[in-house]
């Protein structure tokens, strides 16, 4: 695993992201301390990042409940 400073990563991001695309892993250091790992996602990793689905709940909508409560407090 290669190591790189945050500043170096910022200045040469393309170089390091190209290396990650080739399968390399990078450990990023900031102020001498490790702060991140950059690694290829791969096919298994992509499945974890699928698009979120909206929640479908039965009952009154939250906005309708708020409007009703506001109307009742104004009366």
N, C-alpha and C positions, 0 to 999 in steps of 0.2 A: 504494500500500500504506500502510495506517495503522500508526502505532506507538503502543504503549501500555506503561506500566510494569507490572511484576508486581503491585505493590500495587493499582494502578488496576484491573487485570484481576480480581484477587481480590475487590475491593469491588463491582465492577459486572459480574460474569461473565455474567449473563443478557444484558445489553446487547451485549456483545462476541460472545457465541456466536450471538445473533440476527443480528448483522452477518455473521458467517462463513457462517451458513445462507443468507443472501441472496447469497453469492458473493464477499464481500470477503476480503482476506487481511490478517492482522495480524502485525506483528513485535513480539515481547515483549522488553522490556529489563529487566534487573535490575542494579542498581548501575551504571547507565550503559552496560552492555554487552548486545548482543543475545544472547538465550538460546534463543529458540524462534520458530517460524513457525506460526501458526494459519491453516489454509486449508481450504476445503470438500473433502470426500473425493471426491465425484462418483461416477458409475457405474464408471469405470475403476478408481478407487481401492478401491472395495468388493470388487472381484474379488481384490485382493491380500490382503485380510483374511479370506479364507475360513477355515473351521474346520479345524484341523489333524487329520490322520488318525493313529491310533496305528500304530506300527511293527509289522510282523508278521515275526518271524524264526523260522527253524526251529531245532531243537536244544533242549537243556535250558534251563529257565528260570533266570534269575539267582538267584532265591531258592532254588531247588532246589540249585544249585551251591554256594551259601553254606552251606546246611544240611549237605550232604555233606562239605564241607571242615571244618566245625566238628566233625562227628561223628568224622572221621578224626583230628583233632588231639587230641580228648579221649581217644581210645583209647590 
